[in-house]
Amino acid sequence: QVQLVETGGGLVQPGGSLRLSCAASGTIFSIDAMGWYRQAPGKQRELVAVITSGRSTNYADSVKGRFTISRNDAKSAVWLQMNSLKPEDTAVYYCNAAGHWGGPFNSWGQGTQVTVSS
């Protein structure tokens, strides 16, 4: 099993930046991909960015050019650098890890609130 803990959320003004961190523990060697999702009030959870074991990345169209996902070699941490934040980026951001260990797994962190407001 993989456990995930997010940090780094908070209140920021439009145009500002935040960096989210996610620490992974447990069977991290079994992780195939790590990503960030977000859920705004009244909306479904959506993919923000994902990075694979081969370091391929994919971003939601709404964040391309503004957000950057990265991770360390050990797959024990993943980060989301968010620049040029907009009010519509306000949401709870969740870290995700997917892989295989005796079967497929999909682990989630507890979420961290990001609020973009003046």
N, CA, C and O atoms as a GROMACS GRO file, in nm:
protein
  472
    1GLN      N    1   0.083  -0.119   0.000
    1GLN     CA    2   0.000   0.000   0.000
    1GLN      C    3   0.087   0.124   0.000
    1GLN      O    4   0.199   0.124   0.051
    2VAL      N    5   0.034   0.229  -0.057
    2VAL     CA    6   0.104   0.359  -0.062
    2VAL      C    7   0.020   0.462   0.013
    2VAL      O    8  -0.100   0.473  -0.008
    3GLN      N    9   0.086   0.536   0.100
    3GLN     CA   10   0.020   0.644   0.173
    3GLN      C   11   0.073   0.777   0.120
    3GLN      O   12   0.191   0.791   0.090
    4LEU      N   13  -0.016   0.874   0.109
    4LEU     CA   14   0.017   1.004   0.052
    4LEU      C   15  -0.026   1.116   0.146
    4LEU      O   16  -0.136   1.112   0.202
    5VAL      N   17   0.060   1.216   0.162
    5VAL     CA   18   0.029   1.332   0.245
    5VAL      C   19   0.063   1.459   0.168
    5VAL      O   20   0.178   1.479   0.129
    6GLU      N   21  -0.037   1.544   0.145
    6GLU     CA   22  -0.016   1.669   0.073
    6GLU      C   23   0.009   1.784   0.169
    6GLU      O   24  -0.045   1.786   0.280
    7THR      N   25   0.089   1.879   0.126
    7THR     CA   26   0.110   2.005   0.198
    7THR      C   27   0.126   2.117   0.096
    7THR      O   28   0.152   2.093  -0.022
    8GLY      N   29   0.108   2.239   0.144
    8GLY     CA   30   0.139   2.354   0.059
    8GLY      C   31   0.021   2.434   0.010
    8GLY      O   32   0.040   2.534  -0.060
    9GLY      N   33  -0.099   2.394   0.044
    9GLY     CA   34  -0.215   2.472   0.001
    9GLY      C   35  -0.225   2.602   0.080
    9GLY      O   36  -0.149   2.626   0.173
   10GLY      N   37  -0.321   2.686   0.040
   10GLY     CA   38  -0.340   2.811   0.111
   10GLY      C   39  -0.416   2.911   0.028
   10GLY      O   40  -0.476   2.878  -0.074
   11LEU      N   41  -0.413   3.035   0.074
   11LEU     CA   42  -0.482   3.146   0.008
   11LEU      C   43  -0.379   3.228  -0.069
   11LEU      O   44  -0.275   3.265  -0.015
   12VAL      N   45  -0.410   3.256  -0.194
   12VAL     CA   46  -0.318   3.334  -0.277
   12VAL      C   47  -0.401   3.427  -0.365
   12VAL      O   48  -0.514   3.396  -0.401
   13GLN      N   49  -0.343   3.541  -0.398
   13GLN     CA   50  -0.412   3.636  -0.485
   13GLN      C   51  -0.403   3.592  -0.631
   13GLN      O   52  -0.310   3.521  -0.668
   14PRO      N   53  -0.498   3.634  -0.714
   14PRO     CA   54  -0.488   3.603  -0.857
   14PRO      C   55  -0.355   3.650  -0.914
   14PRO      O   56  -0.308   3.759  -0.882
   15GLY      N   57  -0.296   3.565  -0.997
   15GLY     CA   58  -0.166   3.594  -1.053
   15GLY      C   59  -0.050   3.542  -0.970
   15GLY      O   60   0.065   3.542  -1.015
   16GLY      N   61  -0.079   3.497  -0.849
   16GLY     CA   62   0.024   3.447  -0.760
   16GLY      C   63   0.063   3.303  -0.788
   16GLY      O   64   0.015   3.241  -0.882
   17SER      N   65   0.151   3.252  -0.702
   17SER     CA   66   0.204   3.116  -0.718
   17SER      C   67   0.193   3.038  -0.588
   17SER      O   68   0.195   3.095  -0.479
   18LEU      N   69   0.181   2.907  -0.602
   18LEU     CA   70   0.186   2.814  -0.490
   18LEU      C   71   0.256   2.688  -0.536
   18LEU      O   72   0.254   2.654  -0.654
   19ARG      N   73   0.318   2.620  -0.442
   19ARG     CA   74   0.382   2.493  -0.473
   19ARG      C   75   0.327   2.388  -0.379
   19ARG      O   76   0.343   2.397  -0.257
   20LEU      N   77   0.261   2.288  -0.435
   20LEU     CA   78   0.207   2.178  -0.356
   20LEU      C   79   0.308   2.064  -0.352
   20LEU      O   80   0.377   2.036  -0.450
   21SER      N   81   0.316   2.000  -0.236
   21SER     CA   82   0.404   1.886  -0.218
   21SER      C   83   0.323   1.765  -0.175
   21SER      O   84   0.222   1.777  -0.106
   22CYS      N   85   0.370   1.648  -0.216
   22CYS     CA   86   0.305   1.523  -0.176
   22CYS      C   87   0.414   1.424  -0.140
   22CYS      O   88   0.499   1.391  -0.223
   23ALA      N   89   0.412   1.376  -0.016
   23ALA     CA   90   0.508   1.277   0.030
   23ALA      C   91   0.444   1.140   0.026
   23ALA      O   92   0.335   1.120   0.080
   24ALA      N   93   0.512   1.046  -0.037
   24ALA     CA   94   0.462   0.909  -0.049
   24ALA      C   95   0.543   0.816   0.040
   24ALA      O   96   0.664   0.832   0.054
   25SER      N   97   0.476   0.720   0.100
   25SER     CA   98   0.543   0.619   0.181
   25SER      C   99   0.476   0.484   0.156
   25SER      O  100   0.367   0.476   0.098
   26GLY      N  101   0.542   0.379   0.201
   26GLY     CA  102   0.490   0.244   0.178
   26GLY      C  103   0.562   0.179   0.060
   26GLY      O  104   0.683   0.193   0.046
   27THR      N  105   0.488   0.109  -0.022
   27THR     CA  106   0.547   0.036  -0.135
   27THR      C  107   0.565   0.126  -0.257
   27THR      O  108   0.506   0.102  -0.362
   28ILE      N  109   0.646   0.230  -0.239
   28ILE     CA  110   0.660   0.332  -0.344
   28ILE      C  111   0.725   0.275  -0.471
   28ILE      O  112   0.708   0.332  -0.579
   29PHE      N  113   0.798   0.165  -0.457
   29PHE     CA  114   0.860   0.105  -0.575
   29PHE      C  115   0.755   0.051  -0.672
   29PHE      O  116   0.785   0.027  -0.789
   30SER      N  117   0.633   0.032  -0.623
   30SER     CA  118   0.526  -0.024  -0.705
   30SER      C  119   0.445   0.082  -0.780
   30SER      O  120   0.350   0.050  -0.852
   31ILE      N  121   0.483   0.210  -0.761
   31ILE     CA  122   0.408   0.319  -0.824
   31ILE      C  123   0.443   0.329  -0.972
   31ILE      O  124   0.561   0.332  -1.008
   32ASP      N  125   0.340   0.335  -1.056
   32ASP     CA  126   0.359   0.355  -1.200
   32ASP      C  127   0.345   0.502  -1.239
   32ASP      O  128   0.418   0.551  -1.325
   33ALA      N  129   0.252   0.570  -1.177
   33ALA     CA  130   0.228   0.709  -1.212
   33ALA      C  131   0.181   0.784  -1.088
   33ALA      O  132   0.118   0.728  -0.999
   34MET      N  133   0.214   0.912  -1.083
   34MET     CA  134   0.169   1.000  -0.976
   34MET      C  135   0.105   1.123  -1.038
   34MET      O  136   0.145   1.168  -1.144
   35GLY      N  137   0.006   1.175  -0.969
   35GLY     CA  138  -0.063   1.288  -1.028
   35GLY      C  139  -0.132   1.375  -0.926
   35GLY      O  140  -0.137   1.344  -0.807
   36TRP      N  141  -0.186   1.483  -0.977
   36TRP     CA  142  -0.265   1.576  -0.897
   36TRP      C  143  -0.403   1.590  -0.961
   36TRP      O  144  -0.417   1.605  -1.082
   37TYR      N  145  -0.503   1.584  -0.876
   37TYR     CA  146  -0.641   1.606  -0.916
   37TYR      C  147  -0.696   1.719  -0.831
   37TYR      O  148  -0.638   1.755  -0.728
   38ARG      N  149  -0.807   1.775  -0.873
   38ARG     CA  150  -0.872   1.878  -0.793
   38ARG      C  151  -1.023   1.866  -0.802
   38ARG      O  152  -1.078   1.814  -0.899
   39GLN      N  153  -1.087   1.915  -0.697
   39GLN     CA  154  -1.233   1.912  -0.693
   39GLN      C  155  -1.283   2.044  -0.636
   39GLN      O  156  -1.256   2.077  -0.520
   40ALA      N  157  -1.355   2.117  -0.718
   40ALA     CA  158  -1.416   2.242  -0.675
   40ALA      C  159  -1.556   2.214  -0.622
   40ALA      O  160  -1.615   2.112  -0.657
   41PRO      N  161  -1.609   2.302  -0.539
   41PRO     CA  162  -1.744   2.280  -0.484
   41PRO      C  163  -1.847   2.259  -0.595
   41PRO      O  164  -1.855   2.338  -0.689
   42GLY      N  165  -1.926   2.153  -0.582
   42GLY     CA  166  -2.031   2.126  -0.678
   42GLY      C  167  -1.984   2.066  -0.808
   42GLY      O  168  -2.065   2.047  -0.899
   43LYS      N  169  -1.855   2.036  -0.819
   43LYS     CA  170  -1.801   1.981  -0.943
   43LYS      C  171  -1.736   1.846  -0.917
   43LYS      O  172  -1.704   1.811  -0.804
   44GLN      N  173  -1.718   1.770  -1.025
   44GLN     CA  174  -1.651   1.642  -1.014
   44GLN      C  175  -1.501   1.660  -1.001
   44GLN      O  176  -1.444   1.760  -1.044
   45ARG      N  177  -1.437   1.560  -0.942
   45ARG     CA  178  -1.291   1.562  -0.935
   45ARG      C  179  -1.234   1.549  -1.076
   45ARG      O  180  -1.281   1.469  -1.156
   46GLU      N  181  -1.132   1.630  -1.105
   46GLU     CA  182  -1.074   1.630  -1.238
   46GLU      C  183  -0.922   1.620  -1.232
   46GLU      O  184  -0.859   1.663  -1.136
   47LEU      N  185  -0.866   1.561  -1.338
   47LEU     CA  186  -0.721   1.551  -1.348
   47LEU      C  187  -0.661   1.688  -1.373
   47LEU      O  188  -0.710   1.765  -1.456
   48VAL      N  189  -0.554   1.718  -1.300
   48VAL     CA  190  -0.478   1.840  -1.321
   48VAL      C  191  -0.350   1.809  -1.398
   48VAL      O  192  -0.322   1.870  -1.501
   49ALA      N  193  -0.273   1.712  -1.346
   49ALA     CA  194  -0.146   1.677  -1.409
   49ALA      C  195  -0.105   1.539  -1.362
   49ALA      O  196  -0.139   1.497  -1.251
   50VAL      N  197  -0.032   1.467  -1.448
   50VAL     CA  198   0.016   1.335  -1.414
   50VAL      C  199   0.157   1.318  -1.468
   50VAL      O  200   0.192   1.375  -1.572
   51ILE      N  201   0.238   1.240  -1.396
   51ILE     CA  202   0.374   1.209  -1.439
   51ILE      C  203   0.396   1.059  -1.422
   51ILE      O  204   0.366   1.002  -1.318
   52THR      N  205   0.449   0.996  -1.526
   52THR     CA  206   0.468   0.851  -1.524
   52THR      C  207   0.607   0.814  -1.474
   52THR      O  208   0.691   0.901  -1.449
   53SER      N  209   0.630   0.684  -1.461
   53SER     CA  210   0.762   0.636  -1.420
   53SER      C  211   0.869   0.679  -1.519
   53SER      O  212   0.984   0.701  -1.480
   54GLY      N  213   0.833   0.691  -1.646
   54GLY     CA  214   0.927   0.737  -1.747
   54GLY      C  215   0.935   0.887  -1.757
   54GLY      O  216   0.998   0.941  -1.847
   55ARG      N  217   0.870   0.957  -1.662
   55ARG     CA  218   0.870   1.103  -1.653
   55ARG      C  219   0.792   1.170  -1.766
   55ARG      O  220   0.811   1.289  -1.791
   56SER      N  221   0.707   1.096  -1.835
   56SER     CA  222   0.615   1.161  -1.928
   56SER      C  223   0.511   1.236  -1.848
   56SER      O  224   0.468   1.189  -1.742
   57THR      N  225   0.469   1.352  -1.898
   57THR     CA  226   0.372   1.432  -1.826
   57THR      C  227   0.251   1.462  -1.914
   57THR      O  228   0.259   1.463  -2.036
   58ASN      N  229   0.140   1.486  -1.847
   58ASN     CA  230   0.018   1.523  -1.916
   58ASN      C  231  -0.055   1.623  -1.828
   58ASN      O  232  -0.061   1.607  -1.706
   59TYR      N  233  -0.111   1.726  -1.891
   59TYR     CA  234  -0.178   1.833  -1.816
   59TYR      C  235  -0.318   1.857  -1.869
   59TYR      O  236  -0.346   1.837  -1.987
   60ALA      N  237  -0.405   1.900  -1.780
   60ALA     CA  238  -0.536   1.949  -1.824
   60ALA      C  239  -0.514   2.074  -1.908
   60ALA      O  240  -0.423   2.153  -1.880
   61ASP      N  241  -0.597   2.092  -2.010
   61ASP     CA  242  -0.581   2.209  -2.097
   61ASP      C  243  -0.586   2.340  -2.018
   61ASP      O  244  -0.520   2.437  -2.053
   62SER      N  245  -0.666   2.341  -1.913
   62SER     CA  246  -0.686   2.463  -1.835
   62SER      C  247  -0.563   2.508  -1.758
   62SER      O  248  -0.556   2.622  -1.715
   63VAL      N  249  -0.465   2.419  -1.740
   63VAL     CA  250  -0.346   2.454  -1.661
   63VAL      C  251  -0.217   2.451  -1.742
   63VAL      O  252  -0.111   2.486  -1.690
   64LYS      N  253  -0.225   2.409  -1.868
   64LYS     CA  254  -0.105   2.402  -1.951
   64LYS      C  255  -0.037   2.538  -1.959
   64LYS      O  256  -0.102   2.641  -1.981
   65GLY      N  257   0.094   2.536  -1.941
   65GLY     CA  258   0.171   2.659  -1.946
   65GLY      C  259   0.176   2.734  -1.814
   65GLY      O  260   0.253   2.829  -1.800
   66ARG      N  261   0.095   2.693  -1.717
   66ARG     CA  262   0.094   2.760  -1.586
   66ARG      C  263   0.140   2.667  -1.474
   66ARG      O  264   0.204   2.712  -1.379
   67PHE      N  265   0.108   2.540  -1.484
   67PHE     CA  266   0.141   2.442  -1.380
   67PHE      C  267   0.250   2.348  -1.431
   67PHE      O  268   0.258   2.318  -1.550
   68THR      N  269   0.334   2.303  -1.338
   68THR     CA  270   0.438   2.206  -1.370
   68THR      C  271   0.441   2.097  -1.264
   68THR      O  272   0.450   2.125  -1.145
   69ILE      N  273   0.434   1.973  -1.310
   69ILE     CA  274   0.443   1.859  -1.218
   69ILE      C  275   0.584   1.802  -1.226
   69ILE      O  276   0.645   1.798  -1.333
   70SER      N  277   0.636   1.758  -1.111
   70SER     CA  278   0.768   1.696  -1.107
   70SER      C  279   0.771   1.596  -0.992
   70SER      O  280   0.686   1.600  -0.903
   71ARG      N  281   0.868   1.508  -0.995
   71ARG     CA  282   0.883   1.410  -0.886
   71ARG      C  283   1.030   1.378  -0.870
   71ARG      O  284   1.111   1.411  -0.957
   72ASN      N  285   1.064   1.314  -0.758
   72ASN     CA  286   1.202   1.274  -0.738
   72ASN      C  287   1.224   1.132  -0.792
   72ASN      O  288   1.128   1.062  -0.826
   73ASP      N  289   1.350   1.091  -0.800
   73ASP     CA  290   1.384   0.961  -0.859
   73ASP      C  291   1.326   0.846  -0.778
   73ASP      O  292   1.289   0.743  -0.834
   74ALA      N  293   1.318   0.862  -0.651
   74ALA     CA  294   1.270   0.754  -0.563
   74ALA      C  295   1.119   0.738  -0.566
   74ALA      O  296   1.065   0.643  -0.508
   75LYS      N  297   1.049   0.830  -0.633
   75LYS     CA  298   0.902   0.830  -0.636
   75LYS      C  299   0.844   0.846  -0.496
   75LYS      O  300   0.732   0.803  -0.469
   76SER      N  301   0.921   0.908  -0.407
   76SER     CA  302   0.870   0.931  -0.273
   76SER      C  303   0.811   1.070  -0.258
   76SER      O  304   0.757   1.104  -0.152
   77ALA      N  305   0.820   1.152  -0.363
   77ALA     CA  306   0.764   1.286  -0.356
   77ALA      C  307   0.725   1.334  -0.495
   77ALA      O  308   0.791   1.303  -0.594
   78VAL      N  309   0.617   1.409  -0.499
   78VAL     CA  310   0.573   1.471  -0.623
   78VAL      C  311   0.530   1.614  -0.589
   78VAL      O  312   0.473   1.639  -0.482
   79TRP      N  313   0.557   1.705  -0.680
   79TRP     CA  314   0.527   1.845  -0.656
   79TRP      C  315   0.441   1.901  -0.770
   79TRP      O  316   0.443   1.851  -0.882
   80LEU      N  317   0.368   2.005  -0.737
   80LEU     CA  318   0.292   2.077  -0.839
   80LEU      C  319   0.321   2.225  -0.820
   80LEU      O  320   0.276   2.286  -0.723
   81GLN      N  321   0.396   2.282  -0.913
   81GLN     CA  322   0.422   2.424  -0.912
   81GLN      C  323   0.312   2.494  -0.990
   81GLN      O  324   0.291   2.467  -1.108
   82MET      N  325   0.242   2.583  -0.923
   82MET     CA  326   0.128   2.651  -0.983
   82MET      C  327   0.158   2.801  -0.993
   82MET      O  328   0.176   2.868  -0.892
   83ASN      N  329   0.164   2.851  -1.114
   83ASN     CA  330   0.190   2.993  -1.140
   83ASN      C  331   0.070   3.057  -1.208
   83ASN      O  332  -0.017   2.988  -1.260
   84SER      N  333   0.067   3.188  -1.205
   84SER     CA  334  -0.041   3.264  -1.270
   84SER      C  335  -0.178   3.210  -1.230
   84SER      O  336  -0.264   3.186  -1.315
   85LEU      N  337  -0.196   3.192  -1.101
   85LEU     CA  338  -0.319   3.131  -1.051
   85LEU      C  339  -0.440   3.220  -1.078
   85LEU      O  340  -0.432   3.342  -1.076
   86LYS      N  341  -0.550   3.152  -1.104
   86LYS     CA  342  -0.676   3.218  -1.134
   86LYS      C  343  -0.782   3.177  -1.031
   86LYS      O  344  -0.770   3.071  -0.970
   87PRO      N  345  -0.884   3.259  -1.012
   87PRO     CA  346  -0.990   3.220  -0.918
   87PRO      C  347  -1.051   3.083  -0.951
   87PRO      O  348  -1.091   3.010  -0.861
   88GLU      N  349  -1.057   3.048  -1.078
   88GLU     CA  350  -1.114   2.918  -1.115
   88GLU      C  351  -1.024   2.800  -1.080
   88GLU      O  352  -1.064   2.685  -1.097
   89ASP      N  353  -0.903   2.827  -1.032
   89ASP     CA  354  -0.816   2.720  -0.983
   89ASP      C  355  -0.849   2.683  -0.838
   89ASP      O  356  -0.794   2.588  -0.784
   90THR      N  357  -0.938   2.758  -0.777
   90THR     CA  358  -0.979   2.729  -0.639
   90THR      C  359  -1.043   2.592  -0.630
   90THR      O  360  -1.139   2.562  -0.701
   91ALA      N  361  -0.989   2.508  -0.543
   91ALA     CA  362  -1.037   2.370  -0.528
   91ALA      C  363  -0.959   2.302  -0.417
   91ALA      O  364  -0.861   2.355  -0.365
   92VAL      N  365  -1.004   2.183  -0.381
   92VAL     CA  366  -0.924   2.094  -0.299
   92VAL      C  367  -0.839   2.011  -0.395
   92VAL      O  368  -0.892   1.947  -0.486
   93TYR      N  369  -0.710   2.012  -0.372
   93TYR     CA  370  -0.616   1.940  -0.458
   93TYR      C  371  -0.575   1.809  -0.390
   93TYR      O  372  -0.538   1.807  -0.273
   94TYR      N  373  -0.582   1.701  -0.466
   94TYR     CA  374  -0.552   1.568  -0.415
   94TYR      C  375  -0.433   1.508  -0.490
   94TYR      O  376  -0.424   1.518  -0.612
   95CYS      N  377  -0.345   1.447  -0.415
   95CYS     CA  378  -0.235   1.371  -0.472
   95CYS      C  379  -0.283   1.228  -0.498
   95CYS      O  380  -0.362   1.173  -0.421
   96ASN      N  381  -0.235   1.170  -0.606
   96ASN     CA  382  -0.276   1.035  -0.644
   96ASN      C  383  -0.154   0.954  -0.686
   96ASN      O  384  -0.061   1.006  -0.748
   97ALA      N  385  -0.155   0.827  -0.649
   97ALA     CA  386  -0.052   0.733  -0.695
   97ALA      C  387  -0.121   0.606  -0.743
   97ALA      O  388  -0.206   0.550  -0.674
   98ALA      N  389  -0.082   0.562  -0.860
   98ALA     CA  390  -0.140   0.440  -0.918
   98ALA      C  391  -0.029   0.344  -0.954
   98ALA      O  392   0.078   0.385  -0.998
   99GLY      N  393  -0.054   0.214  -0.935
   99GLY     CA  394   0.047   0.115  -0.965
   99GLY      C  395  -0.005  -0.025  -0.947
   99GLY      O  396  -0.125  -0.050  -0.948
  100HIS      N  397   0.088  -0.118  -0.931
  100HIS     CA  398   0.054  -0.259  -0.914
  100HIS      C  399   0.135  -0.317  -0.801
  100HIS      O  400   0.257  -0.302  -0.796
  101TRP      N  401   0.066  -0.384  -0.710
  101TRP     CA  402   0.133  -0.456  -0.601
  101TRP      C  403   0.037  -0.565  -0.555
  101TRP      O  404  -0.046  -0.542  -0.467
  102GLY      N  405   0.050  -0.682  -0.614
  102GLY     CA  406  -0.045  -0.789  -0.588
  102GLY      C  407  -0.178  -0.762  -0.656
  102GLY      O  408  -0.277  -0.829  -0.627
  103GLY      N  409  -0.180  -0.667  -0.744
  103GLY     CA  410  -0.302  -0.620  -0.809
  103GLY      C  411  -0.294  -0.470  -0.824
  103GLY      O  412  -0.211  -0.406  -0.760
  104PRO      N  413  -0.378  -0.412  -0.906
  104PRO     CA  414  -0.372  -0.267  -0.925
  104PRO      C  415  -0.418  -0.192  -0.800
  104PRO      O  416  -0.506  -0.239  -0.727
  105PHE      N  417  -0.359  -0.076  -0.775
  105PHE     CA  418  -0.404   0.009  -0.666
  105PHE      C  419  -0.409   0.153  -0.712
  105PHE      O  420  -0.346   0.191  -0.811
  106ASN      N  421  -0.485   0.230  -0.640
  106ASN     CA  422  -0.506   0.371  -0.669
  106ASN      C  423  -0.519   0.441  -0.535
  106ASN      O  424  -0.624   0.434  -0.471
  107SER      N  425  -0.413   0.508  -0.492
  107SER     CA  426  -0.411   0.570  -0.359
  107SER      C  427  -0.431   0.720  -0.367
  107SER      O  428  -0.389   0.785  -0.463
  108TRP      N  429  -0.496   0.775  -0.264
  108TRP     CA  430  -0.526   0.918  -0.257
  108TRP      C  431  -0.477   0.979  -0.126
  108TRP      O  432  -0.479   0.914  -0.022
  109GLY      N  433  -0.435   1.103  -0.134
  109GLY     CA  434  -0.408   1.179  -0.014
  109GLY      C  435  -0.535   1.238   0.042
  109GLY      O  436  -0.644   1.216  -0.012
  110GLN      N  437  -0.522   1.313   0.152
  110GLN     CA  438  -0.639   1.368   0.220
  110GLN      C  439  -0.686   1.499   0.156
  110GLN      O  440  -0.796   1.545   0.184
  111GLY      N  441  -0.604   1.557   0.071
  111GLY     CA  442  -0.640   1.680   0.003
  111GLY      C  443  -0.588   1.804   0.074
  111GLY      O  444  -0.572   1.806   0.196
  112THR      N  445  -0.563   1.908  -0.005
  112THR     CA  446  -0.520   2.036   0.050
  112THR      C  447  -0.595   2.147  -0.024
  112THR      O  448  -0.607   2.145  -0.147
  113GLN      N  449  -0.644   2.243   0.051
  113GLN     CA  450  -0.727   2.349  -0.006
  113GLN      C  451  -0.640   2.457  -0.070
  113GLN      O  452  -0.544   2.505  -0.010
  114VAL      N  453  -0.675   2.493  -0.192
  114VAL     CA  454  -0.613   2.606  -0.261
  114VAL      C  455  -0.724   2.706  -0.292
  114VAL      O  456  -0.822   2.674  -0.359
  115THR      N  457  -0.706   2.828  -0.244
  115THR     CA  458  -0.805   2.933  -0.267
  115THR      C  459  -0.736   3.051  -0.334
  115THR      O  460  -0.638   3.106  -0.282
  116VAL      N  461  -0.788   3.090  -0.450
  116VAL     CA  462  -0.732   3.202  -0.524
  116VAL      C  463  -0.836   3.315  -0.521
  116VAL      O  464  -0.941   3.307  -0.583
  117SER      N  465  -0.802   3.418  -0.447
  117SER     CA  466  -0.899   3.526  -0.427
  117SER      C  467  -0.826   3.653  -0.387
  117SER      O  468  -0.722   3.649  -0.322
  118SER      N  469  -0.883   3.766  -0.428
  118SER     CA  470  -0.827   3.894  -0.386
  118SER      C  471  -0.898   3.945  -0.261
  118SER      O  472  -0.864   4.052  -0.211
   0.00000   0.00000   0.00000
